[in-house]
Amino acid sequence: MDHWVRLGEAFKQARATHEPKLTQDDVQRALDVSRATVQNIERGKEFSRITPTHRAYARLVGWTADSVDRVLAGGDPVTAAEGEVAPEQRAPVPDGLPLRIAEELASGQLLDTMVIRLPGGGQAVVVARGKEGGTPEEIQAALEAWRRAQPQLQEIEVRSDEPPESAA
């Protein structure tokens, strides 16, 4: 069986046996993704890499952080009760954030943050993180890439104050 199909089946099984039972609609609302995304994952659609949504789905059904990798490698998922850090020892998840975003924020070394002012008074927050478990060289490379990206992000802020160009 294809490893992505195996992961999809494992997610479907975990959702069905979760207490309380979860529907695909429950999952899509909790992860803040489309129902089609949940269906694609459960059908075993092949992805180029494990996504934050896969990790958030694993967290939702009570698996440990490495369970997605374990299932894709042919093993079985591990429930948090069997092998993960107790919830009180984990970093808190800010209220109102989709689980897939909270999962991204919880992994990797924090490099920097940036607030981009949007027209009309809004703002976008950018969080730069290094590779989870990255070597010092990988973290340094990520930091250098972030430093190169910052001026481009600041340009967005500067351009947002300019009037829109009229279509001619």
Secondary structure, DSSP 8 states (H G I E B T S, - for coil): --HHHHHHHHHHHHHHHSSS---HHHHHHHHT--HHHHHHHHHT---SS--HHHHHHHHHTTB-TTHHHHHHTT----BHHHHS--GGGS----TT--HHHHHHHHSS-EEEEEEEE-GGG-EEEEEEE--TT--HHHHHHHHHHHHHHHHHHHHHHHHHTS------
